[in-house]
Amino acid sequence: MLDWILKLDKNTFIYLNSLGSETFDGLWLVITRQTSWIPFFLIILYLIYKKIGLKQSLFLLLFVAILITFSDQITNVFKRGFERQRPCNNPEIMSFIRIVQKRDSYSFFSGHAANTMAVATFLYFIFKNYYKYLGFLFLWPLIFAYSRIYLGLHYPSDILTGFLFGAISGFALFKIYKRLQNKYFPLEV
């Protein structure tokens, strides 16, 4: 069964990766860079500040920093534990896949997917009652994570596992945040 899942994962990666073309490589390299998302982050930060004020925004940002640190460190533990080669380093497939970017670190699971999904989930549960179309926030992790497949850096299972871990982490920290926020910084809405 595991062999079948790994084969499906590899074949799905090969298909999704093959959809790319040199014409769009530059775009996906920009998308995968965290600094490219700064305007998006500033808009989110402005909406947070507008809704809850400075003191609560700083409290929330502390939790986002904790969430990203936690997610990133656990991702590294898994990568070192599983030591799964990235697709771009896999000798079975590297000769016929599109490798736009190369990394020597391990693949399972995607830190980009975990971190972005964790933050999106965390923010979604905090602000879902305030912003009607907040579900669009989840486009960020989807686009960001697909860039990792496009570039040849992650298998779909790396992304899906990262999403699952990120969603669980984001929701768990949301619960802790709400408990502490209600105790120390109750919203005055």
N, CA, C and O of each residue as an XYZ file, in Angstrom:
756
protein
N       0.826     -1.205      0.000
C       0.000      0.000      0.000
C       0.867      1.265      0.000
O       0.600      2.211     -0.740
N       1.916      1.267      0.848
C       2.798      2.430      0.907
C       3.494      2.652     -0.435
O       3.659      3.792     -0.870
N       3.902      1.564     -1.089
C       4.547      1.695     -2.399
C       3.601      2.330     -3.409
O       4.013      3.162     -4.217
N       2.333      1.936     -3.359
C       1.331      2.498     -4.272
C       1.159      3.993     -4.012
O       1.067      4.775     -4.958
N       1.115      4.399     -2.740
C       0.959      5.821     -2.385
C       2.176      6.619     -2.861
O       2.027      7.702     -3.426
N       3.377      6.085     -2.634
C       4.592      6.783     -3.066
C       4.666      6.890     -4.590
O       5.113      7.907     -5.121
N       4.232      5.853     -5.284
C       4.212      5.899     -6.749
C       3.204      6.934     -7.242
O       3.499      7.707     -8.153
N       2.016      6.948     -6.638
C       0.999      7.947     -6.993
C       1.530      9.350     -6.725
O       1.345     10.257     -7.537
N       2.187      9.523     -5.590
C       2.766     10.808     -5.220
C       3.790     11.264     -6.258
O       3.775     12.415     -6.694
N       4.675     10.352     -6.647
C       5.701     10.670     -7.631
C       5.082     10.993     -8.993
O       5.483     11.958     -9.644
N       4.100     10.184     -9.424
C       3.450     10.425    -10.714
C       2.661     11.725    -10.726
O       2.644     12.438    -11.729
N       2.009     12.033     -9.611
C       1.266     13.301     -9.516
C       2.237     14.469     -9.558
O       1.973     15.480    -10.209
N       3.351     14.331     -8.868
C       4.380     15.372     -8.926
C       4.851     15.577    -10.365
O       4.904     16.707    -10.851
N       5.193     14.482    -11.044
C       5.708     14.578    -12.418
C       4.696     15.286    -13.315
O       5.070     16.129    -14.130
N       3.424     14.945    -13.167
C       2.386     15.589    -13.985
C       2.294     17.086    -13.682
O       2.336     17.910    -14.596
N       2.169     17.437    -12.396
C       2.018     18.847    -12.024
C       3.260     19.658    -12.375
O       3.148     20.796    -12.830
N       4.418     19.093    -12.170
C       5.663     19.763    -12.480
C       5.809     19.983    -13.990
O       6.361     20.994    -14.424
N       5.316     19.044    -14.775
C       5.449     19.143    -16.237
C       4.532     20.205    -16.843
O       4.685     20.558    -18.012
N       3.591     20.713    -16.067
C       2.693     21.754    -16.582
C       3.397     23.094    -16.756
O       2.871     23.990    -17.416
N       4.572     23.236    -16.173
C       5.299     24.500    -16.237
C       5.979     24.722    -17.572
O       6.117     23.811    -18.389
N       6.398     25.960    -17.767
C       7.169     26.300    -18.961
C       8.142     27.419    -18.604
O       7.933     28.155    -17.640
N       9.192     27.535    -19.384
C      10.203     28.552    -19.117
C       9.608     29.950    -19.085
O      10.113     30.827    -18.384
N       8.551     30.158    -19.832
C       7.896     31.458    -19.870
C       7.462     31.912    -18.482
O       7.527     33.102    -18.173
N       7.018     30.976    -17.640
C       6.479     31.323    -16.322
C       7.434     31.042    -15.158
O       7.092     31.286    -14.001
N       8.626     30.531    -15.464
C       9.566     30.206    -14.386
C       9.863     31.408    -13.498
O       9.884     31.285    -12.274
N      10.090     32.562    -14.103
C      10.390     33.771    -13.333
C       9.272     34.146    -12.380
O       9.523     34.541    -11.242
N       8.039     34.021    -12.845
C       6.881     34.323    -11.996
C       6.843     33.413    -10.780
O       6.631     33.882     -9.662
N       7.045     32.122    -10.985
C       6.984     31.175     -9.871
C       8.168     31.322     -8.922
O       8.056     31.009     -7.736
N       9.295     31.795     -9.431
C      10.426     32.092     -8.541
C      10.104     33.295     -7.644
O      10.504     33.334     -6.480
N       9.390     34.258     -8.189
C       8.957     35.409     -7.385
C       7.916     34.962     -6.355
O       7.981     35.359     -5.192
N       6.969     34.145     -6.780
C       5.904     33.681     -5.887
C       6.470     32.899     -4.704
O       5.962     33.028     -3.590
N       7.497     32.103     -4.917
C       8.020     31.245     -3.857
C       8.880     32.004     -2.843
O       9.167     31.485     -1.765
N       9.288     33.223     -3.181
C      10.107     34.040     -2.282
C       9.212     34.724     -1.247
O       8.270     35.429     -1.610
N       9.504     34.517      0.038
C       8.678     35.104      1.100
C       8.616     36.622      1.003
O       7.570     37.213      1.269
N       9.709     37.255      0.630
C       9.728     38.718      0.560
C       8.781     39.260     -0.506
O       8.350     40.410     -0.421
N       8.459     38.459     -1.491
C       7.519     38.893     -2.527
C       6.113     39.096     -1.968
O       5.297     39.799     -2.565
N       5.840     38.488     -0.837
C       4.506     38.558     -0.234
C       4.377     39.712      0.763
O       3.337     39.841      1.410
N       5.400     40.548      0.901
C       5.346     41.644      1.873
C       4.137     42.558      1.653
O       3.487     42.915      2.635
N       3.801     42.955      0.428
C       2.595     43.787      0.264
C       1.328     43.088      0.793
O       0.476     43.726      1.412
N       1.216     41.798      0.549
C       0.080     41.017      1.064
C       0.076     41.033      2.591
O      -0.966     41.233      3.214
N       1.250     40.822      3.186
C       1.357     40.824      4.654
C       0.989     42.188      5.222
O       0.337     42.272      6.263
N       1.403     43.257      4.545
C       1.080     44.605      5.027
C      -0.424     44.871      4.983
O      -0.970     45.515      5.878
N      -1.085     44.379      3.948
C      -2.546     44.528      3.865
C      -3.209     43.766      5.008
O      -4.103     44.292      5.671
N      -2.775     42.531      5.239
C      -3.323     41.731      6.340
C      -3.070     42.432      7.676
O      -3.960     42.502      8.524
N      -1.866     42.944      7.855
C      -1.524     43.643      9.098
C      -2.403     44.883      9.285
O      -2.862     45.164     10.392
N      -2.630     45.609      8.215
C      -3.512     46.783      8.295
C      -4.936     46.374      8.690
O      -5.548     47.021      9.539
N      -5.459     45.320      8.088
C      -6.813     44.854      8.427
C      -6.901     44.387      9.883
O      -7.908     44.605     10.556
N      -5.839     43.748     10.354
C      -5.796     43.314     11.756
C      -5.815     44.538     12.672
O      -6.618     44.623     13.601
N      -4.916     45.484     12.392
C      -4.827     46.701     13.207
C      -6.158     47.471     13.189
O      -6.626     47.944     14.225
N      -6.740     47.586     12.028
C      -8.006     48.318     11.880
C      -9.112     47.677     12.726
O      -9.956     48.377     13.285
N      -9.104     46.373     12.815
C     -10.165     45.661     13.522
C      -9.931     45.600     15.026
O     -10.888     45.719     15.791
N      -8.683     45.419     15.479
C      -8.473     45.162     16.917
C      -7.552     46.153     17.618
O      -7.372     46.047     18.831
N      -6.967     47.104     16.914
C      -6.131     48.111     17.569
C      -4.692     47.660     17.773
O      -4.327     46.519     17.492
N      -3.887     48.596     18.270
C      -2.444     48.377     18.366
C      -2.063     47.313     19.400
O      -1.319     46.386     19.079
N      -2.556     47.432     20.617
C      -2.147     46.512     21.686
C      -2.514     45.066     21.342
O      -1.702     44.158     21.517
N      -3.724     44.859     20.858
C      -4.147     43.498     20.501
C      -3.429     43.001     19.249
O      -3.155     41.808     19.121
N      -3.124     43.911     18.331
C      -2.374     43.508     17.133
C      -0.987     43.015     17.511
O      -0.511     42.020     16.964
N      -0.339     43.698     18.435
C       0.990     43.260     18.883
C       0.902     41.904     19.592
O       1.766     41.047     19.411
N      -0.141     41.720     20.394
C      -0.363     40.442     21.066
C      -0.560     39.330     20.029
O       0.000     38.242     20.164
N      -1.352     39.611     19.004
C      -1.603     38.645     17.941
C      -0.319     38.342     17.170
O      -0.052     37.183     16.852
N       0.474     39.361     16.866
C       1.722     39.144     16.129
C       2.709     38.301     16.921
O       3.483     37.541     16.339
N       2.688     38.430     18.245
C       3.510     37.559     19.086
C       3.121     36.103     18.855
O       3.987     35.236     18.742
N       1.830     35.837     18.785
C       1.361     34.475     18.550
C       1.702     33.991     17.145
O       2.021     32.816     16.959
N       1.640     34.871     16.163
C       2.029     34.488     14.796
C       3.513     34.114     14.778
O       3.896     33.132     14.142
N       4.343     34.887     15.468
C       5.775     34.572     15.531
C       6.007     33.227     16.216
O       6.827     32.429     15.761
N       5.294     32.977     17.300
C       5.399     31.685     17.999
C       4.963     30.556     17.070
O       5.610     29.511     17.006
N       3.872     30.769     16.357
C       3.324     29.751     15.453
C       4.313     29.419     14.341
O       4.552     28.247     14.053
N       4.883     30.435     13.719
C       5.836     30.199     12.623
C       7.087     29.492     13.151
O       7.597     28.569     12.517
N       7.575     29.928     14.307
C       8.759     29.289     14.896
C       8.482     27.825     15.199
O       9.282     26.956     14.854
N       7.354     27.548     15.842
C       6.980     26.171     16.175
C       6.857     25.325     14.912
O       7.442     24.246     14.822
N       6.099     25.816     13.944
C       5.865     25.075     12.708
C       7.173     24.815     11.969
O       7.409     23.711     11.477
N       8.004     25.819     11.894
C       9.268     25.687     11.189
C      10.187     24.671     11.867
O      10.817     23.858     11.191
N      10.267     24.712     13.185
C      11.151     23.792     13.900
C      10.653     22.343     13.822
O      11.452     21.424     13.647
N       9.365     22.143     13.948
C       8.821     20.783     13.827
C       9.034     20.254     12.408
O       9.350     19.079     12.219
N       8.861     21.118     11.423
C       9.123     20.718     10.036
C      10.560     20.222      9.895
O      10.801     19.192      9.265
N      11.508     20.943     10.472
C      12.914     20.538     10.396
C      13.160     19.207     11.098
O      13.965     18.403     10.629
N      12.483     18.966     12.206
C      12.610     17.675     12.905
C      12.148     16.550     11.977
O      12.816     15.522     11.868
N      11.010     16.743     11.310
C      10.496     15.726     10.386
C      11.442     15.533      9.202
O      11.705     14.400      8.800
N      11.949     16.618      8.649
C      12.852     16.503      7.499
C      14.097     15.699      7.860
O      14.529     14.831      7.101
N      14.669     15.996      9.026
C      15.862     15.241      9.451
C      15.509     13.801      9.822
O      16.328     12.898      9.654
N      14.308     13.590     10.319
C      13.891     12.244     10.700
C      13.606     11.353      9.503
O      14.001     10.188      9.496
N      12.926     11.880      8.490
C      12.563     11.077      7.322
C      13.649     11.069      6.249
O      13.794     10.084      5.524
N      14.404     12.146      6.140
C      15.473     12.271      5.146
C      15.014     11.906      3.731
O      15.716     11.200      3.006
N      13.857     12.383      3.356
C      13.346     12.131      2.003
C      13.980     13.114      1.032
O      13.978     14.325      1.256
N      14.524     12.569     -0.051
C      15.134     13.415     -1.071
C      14.082     14.294     -1.735
O      12.948     13.876     -1.966
N      14.484     15.497     -2.028
C      13.612     16.370     -2.822
C      13.533     15.808     -4.243
O      14.452     15.117     -4.684
N      12.454     16.093     -4.957
C      12.353     15.606     -6.345
C      13.539     16.040     -7.202
O      14.008     15.277     -8.046
N      14.025     17.267     -6.985
C      15.141     17.775     -7.790
C      16.441     17.008     -7.538
O      17.393     17.132     -8.308
N      16.485     16.217     -6.465
C      17.676     15.426     -6.146
C      17.443     13.923     -6.298
O      18.333     13.124     -6.008
N      16.269     13.543     -6.745
C      15.918     12.132     -6.875
C      16.446     11.598     -8.213
O      15.943     11.987     -9.267
N      17.450     10.716     -8.187
C      18.046     10.230     -9.439
C      17.056      9.490    -10.341
O      17.269      9.419    -11.551
N      15.985      8.942     -9.780
C      14.994      8.223    -10.602
C      14.256      9.156    -11.551
O      13.868      8.743    -12.644
N      14.057     10.396    -11.153
C      13.215     11.291    -11.950
C      13.890     12.591    -12.368
O      13.365     13.301    -13.226
N      15.024     12.917    -11.794
C      15.597     14.239    -12.034
C      16.009     14.486    -13.486
O      16.167     15.637    -13.892
N      16.179     13.454    -14.247
C      16.588     13.650    -15.647
C      15.427     14.079    -16.544
O      15.661     14.577    -17.645
N      14.192     13.898    -16.103
C      13.076     14.273    -16.989
C      12.042     15.196    -16.339
O      10.990     15.446    -16.928
N      12.321     15.702    -15.144
C      11.407     16.695    -14.557
C      11.984     18.083    -14.779
O      13.155     18.243    -15.123
N      11.154     19.062    -14.579
C      11.586     20.456    -14.677
C      12.165     20.865    -13.324
O      11.452     20.885    -12.321
N      13.435     21.185    -13.297
C      14.076     21.662    -12.074
C      14.394     23.137    -12.278
O      15.328     23.501    -12.992
N      13.597     23.964    -11.635
C      13.777     25.405    -11.768
C      14.643     25.927    -10.622
O      15.378     26.902    -10.776
N      14.544     25.269     -9.492
C      15.337     25.648     -8.324
C      15.829     24.372     -7.655
O      15.142     23.351     -7.681
N      16.998     24.425     -7.067
C      17.570     23.225     -6.443
C      17.903     23.539     -4.990
O      18.407     24.616     -4.670
N      17.617     22.594     -4.133
C      17.966     22.678     -2.710
C      18.531     21.338     -2.288
O      18.129     20.296     -2.807
N      19.457     21.362     -1.352
C      20.068     20.123     -0.865
C      19.411     19.581      0.387
O      19.688     18.451      0.788
N      18.541     20.369      1.016
C      17.874     19.906      2.239
C      16.826     18.855      1.884
O      16.591     18.559      0.712
N      16.210     18.308      2.906
C      15.233     17.236      2.697
C      13.839     17.786      2.382
O      13.578     18.982      2.511
N      12.964     16.884      1.969
C      11.688     17.271      1.387
C      10.479     17.121      2.303
O       9.566     17.945      2.244
N      10.448     16.097      3.142
C       9.202     15.779      3.860
C       9.214     16.345      5.266
O      10.070     15.966      6.066
N       8.313     17.222      5.587
C       7.262     17.806      4.806
C       7.569     19.264      4.533
O       8.538     19.799      5.072
N       6.776     19.913      3.715
C       7.056     21.272      3.267
C       6.850     22.305      4.372
O       5.753     22.453      4.910
N       7.917     23.006      4.691
C       7.827     24.093      5.658
C       7.028     25.259      5.114
O       6.303     25.914      5.862
N       7.149     25.530      3.819
C       6.355     26.603      3.212
C       4.861     26.312      3.373
O       4.083     27.187      3.753
N       4.475     25.071      3.080
C       3.058     24.697      3.199
C       2.602     24.750      4.651
O       1.522     25.260      4.948
N       3.418     24.227      5.552
C       3.042     24.193      6.970
C       2.921     25.598      7.544
O       1.932     25.909      8.207
N       3.900     26.441      7.301
C       3.894     27.790      7.872
C       2.746     28.637      7.337
O       2.051     29.303      8.104
N       2.550     28.611      6.031
C       1.490     29.450      5.467
C       0.106     28.959      5.877
O      -0.777     29.767      6.166
N      -0.090     27.644      5.905
C      -1.397     27.119      6.319
C      -1.634     27.378      7.798
O      -2.763     27.661      8.198
N      -0.592     27.286      8.618
C      -0.739     27.554     10.050
C      -1.191     28.991     10.274
O      -2.131     29.239     11.029
N      -0.530     29.929      9.627
C      -0.887     31.344      9.802
C      -2.271     31.627      9.224
O      -3.071     32.326      9.847
N      -2.557     31.092      8.046
C      -3.874     31.320      7.440
C      -4.988     30.757      8.323
O      -6.018     31.405      8.506
N      -4.792     29.574      8.862
C      -5.800     28.952      9.733
C      -5.977     29.774     11.003
O      -7.103     30.059     11.412
N      -4.877     30.151     11.619
C      -4.906     30.953     12.836
C      -5.685     32.253     12.609
O      -6.594     32.578     13.374
N      -5.327     32.990     11.561
C      -5.998     34.262     11.276
C      -7.457     34.060     10.874
O      -8.325     34.854     11.235
N      -7.714     33.005     10.132
C      -9.086     32.732      9.715
C     -10.008     32.566     10.928
O     -11.072     33.182     10.990
N      -9.603     31.747     11.875
C     -10.469     31.509     13.028
C     -10.625     32.748     13.907
O     -11.650     32.907     14.571
N      -9.638     33.614     13.920
C      -9.758     34.838     14.711
C     -10.699     35.836     14.042
O     -11.501     36.481     14.718
N     -10.606     35.966     12.727
C     -11.317     37.044     12.039
C     -12.479     36.605     11.159
O     -13.050     37.432     10.449
N     -12.844     35.333     11.187
C     -13.886     34.854     10.270
C     -15.231     35.545     10.479
O     -16.017     35.656      9.537
N     -15.503     36.001     11.670
C     -16.777     36.684     11.929
C     -16.747     38.162     11.583
O     -17.778     38.832     11.625
N     -15.578     38.672     11.243
C     -15.432     40.098     10.947
C     -15.326     40.409      9.461
O     -15.707     41.494      9.021
N     -14.813     39.464      8.691
C     -14.602     39.690      7.258
C     -15.318     38.610      6.465
O     -15.069     37.416      6.635
N     -16.205     39.053      5.603
C     -17.100     38.149      4.873
C     -16.360     37.154      3.970
O     -16.712     35.975      3.930
N     -15.370     37.608      3.271
C     -14.692     36.758      2.284
C     -13.307     36.320      2.749
O     -12.389     36.191      1.939
N     -13.158     36.099      4.018
C     -11.852     35.745      4.573
C     -11.352     34.387      4.084
O     -10.154     34.115      4.160
N     -12.223     33.547      3.597
C     -11.810     32.256      3.050
C     -10.801     32.393      1.924
O     -10.025     31.473      1.664
N     -10.808     33.555      1.249
C      -9.833     33.793      0.183
C      -8.407     33.811      0.725
O      -7.451     33.680     -0.039
N      -8.261     33.970      2.027
C      -6.948     33.940      2.657
C      -6.223     32.622      2.365
O      -4.993     32.582      2.323
N      -6.985     31.553      2.165
C      -6.380     30.240      1.922
C      -5.808     30.100      0.504
O      -5.155     29.102      0.201
N      -6.046     31.079     -0.354
C      -5.377     31.071     -1.663
C      -3.867     31.257     -1.489
O      -3.068     30.728     -2.260
N      -3.502     32.014     -0.468
C      -2.076     32.258     -0.210
C      -1.314     30.955     -0.015
O      -0.347     30.726     -0.741
N      -1.696     30.075      0.936
C      -0.922     28.829      1.061
C      -1.020     27.934     -0.169
O      -0.062     27.233     -0.496
N      -2.157     27.945     -0.855
C      -2.301     27.096     -2.050
C      -1.339     27.520     -3.155
O      -0.644     26.685     -3.733
N      -1.302     28.798     -3.443
C      -0.417     29.304     -4.500
C       1.046     29.136     -4.098
O       1.874     28.676     -4.884
N       1.343     29.517     -2.861
C       2.697     29.433     -2.343
C       3.205     27.990     -2.380
O       4.340     27.738     -2.783
N       2.369     27.055     -1.961
C       2.773     25.641     -1.918
C       2.906     25.052     -3.326
O       3.823     24.272     -3.584
N       1.994     25.421     -4.242
C       2.127     24.904     -5.606
C       3.453     25.333     -6.226
O       4.034     24.608     -7.033
N       3.927     26.519     -5.842
C       5.211     26.974     -6.393
C       6.333     25.987     -6.073
O       7.287     25.862     -6.841
N       6.223     25.293     -4.955
C       7.246     24.340     -4.555
C       7.248     23.103     -5.461
O       8.301     22.524     -5.727
N       6.071     22.708     -5.926
C       5.973     21.605     -6.891
C       6.484     22.071     -8.258
O       7.262     21.382     -8.919
N       6.029     23.248     -8.656
C       6.417     23.812     -9.947
C       7.943     23.878    -10.072
O       8.506     23.545    -11.114
N       8.596     24.310     -8.999
C      10.043     24.504     -9.039
C      10.830     23.202     -8.929
O      12.037     23.187     -9.171
N      10.154     22.101     -8.564
C      10.815     20.801     -8.448
C      11.335     20.503     -7.056
O      12.235     19.680     -6.892
N      10.772     21.170     -6.043
C      11.306     21.062     -4.680
C      10.513     20.154     -3.753
O      11.066     19.663     -2.768
N       9.241     19.915     -4.034
C       8.416     19.110     -3.125
C       7.435     18.230     -3.898
O       6.941     18.591     -4.966
N       7.179     17.076     -3.319
C       6.133     16.178     -3.798
C       4.787     16.649     -3.243
O       4.749     17.359     -2.238
N       3.684     16.261     -3.886
C       2.364     16.625     -3.353
C       2.131     16.158     -1.912
O       1.480     16.861     -1.139
N       2.650     14.989     -1.543
C       2.456     14.521     -0.160
C       3.196     15.412      0.838
O       2.756     15.560      1.978
N       4.304     16.001      0.421
C       5.012     16.961      1.282
C       4.120     18.170      1.548
O       4.048     18.682      2.666
N       3.446     18.609      0.492
C       2.562     19.777      0.584
C       1.334     19.450      1.428
O       0.983     20.198      2.341
N       0.687     18.335      1.122
C      -0.537     17.971      1.853
C      -0.261     17.725      3.333
O      -1.055     18.122      4.186
N       0.855     17.075      3.641
C       1.213     16.859      5.041
C       1.522     18.191      5.721
O       1.140     18.414      6.870
N       2.211     19.066      5.009
C       2.474     20.408      5.540
C       1.188     21.166      5.810
O       1.050     21.834      6.834
N       0.240     21.055      4.875
C      -1.064     21.709      5.068
C      -1.771     21.149      6.305
O      -2.303     21.906      7.118
N      -1.775     19.834      6.441
C      -2.443     19.207      7.585
C      -1.784     19.634      8.892
O      -2.468     20.037      9.833
N      -0.464     19.546      8.951
C       0.242     19.964     10.153
C      -0.011     21.442     10.440
O      -0.252     21.820     11.586
N       0.042     22.272      9.412
C      -0.183     23.706      9.588
C      -1.584     24.018     10.081
O      -1.760     24.856     10.966
N      -2.583     23.350      9.517
C      -3.968     23.590      9.936
C      -4.164     23.181     11.398
O      -4.804     23.903     12.163
N      -3.622     22.040     11.783
C      -3.749     21.588     13.176
C      -3.014     22.549     14.108
O      -3.546     22.926     15.152
N      -1.811     22.943     13.744
C      -1.028     23.869     14.572
C      -1.717     25.222     14.686
O      -1.815     25.792     15.773
N      -2.192     25.727     13.555
C      -2.874     27.027     13.559
C      -4.115     27.010     14.424
O      -4.372     27.957     15.168
N      -4.892     25.934     14.329
C      -6.114     25.832     15.135
C      -5.778     25.679     16.617
O      -6.425     26.296     17.463
N      -4.785     24.872     16.937
C      -4.396     24.671     18.344
C      -3.910     25.983     18.958
O      -4.274     26.313     20.087
N      -3.090     26.730     18.219
C      -2.611     27.991     18.773
C      -3.734     29.025     18.844
O      -3.729     29.882     19.729
N      -4.680     28.955     17.936
C      -5.858     29.825     18.010
C      -6.594     29.606     19.332
O      -7.006     30.562     19.989
N      -6.754     28.332     19.715
C      -7.453     28.015     20.974
C      -6.692     28.603     22.170
O      -7.302     29.174     23.074
N      -5.375     28.464     22.172
C      -4.560     29.023     23.254
C      -4.651     30.545     23.247
O      -4.814     31.175     24.292
N      -4.542     31.126     22.049
C      -4.636     32.585     21.893
C      -5.959     33.107     22.450
O      -5.975     34.073     23.212
N      -7.062     32.473     22.071
C      -8.385     32.938     22.528
C      -8.488     32.884     24.044
O      -9.024     33.800     24.669
N      -7.980     31.821     24.628
C      -8.036     31.687     26.090
C      -7.254     32.825     26.751
O      -7.749     33.456     27.684
N      -6.039     33.087     26.272
C      -5.223     34.151     26.850
C      -5.748     35.539     26.492
O      -5.710     36.458     27.310
N      -6.229     35.676     25.282
C      -6.757     36.967     24.841
C      -7.990     37.341     25.657
O      -8.131     38.494     26.065
N      -8.871     36.398     25.896
C     -10.071     36.678     26.696
C      -9.712     37.027     28.134
O     -10.406     37.812     28.781
N      -8.635     36.447     28.627
C      -8.216     36.698     30.007
C      -7.507     38.043     30.161
O      -7.787     38.790     31.099
N      -6.579     38.355     29.230
C      -5.742     39.536     29.391
C      -6.104     40.723     28.496
O      -5.876     41.874     28.869
N      -6.661     40.447     27.332
C      -6.967     41.518     26.377
C      -8.343     41.318     25.757
O      -8.436     41.135     24.543
N      -9.412     41.346     26.542
C     -10.731     41.123     25.942
C     -11.054     42.168     24.875
O     -10.795     43.360     25.044
N     -11.625     41.686     23.777
C     -12.002     42.596     22.686
C     -13.127     43.513     23.125
O     -14.061     43.102     23.813
N     -13.014     44.761     22.709
C     -14.052     45.741     23.029
C     -14.778     46.106     21.746
O     -14.706     47.248     21.291
N     -15.461     45.162     21.173
C     -16.146     45.393     19.889
C     -17.631     45.611     20.140
O     -18.392     45.822     19.196
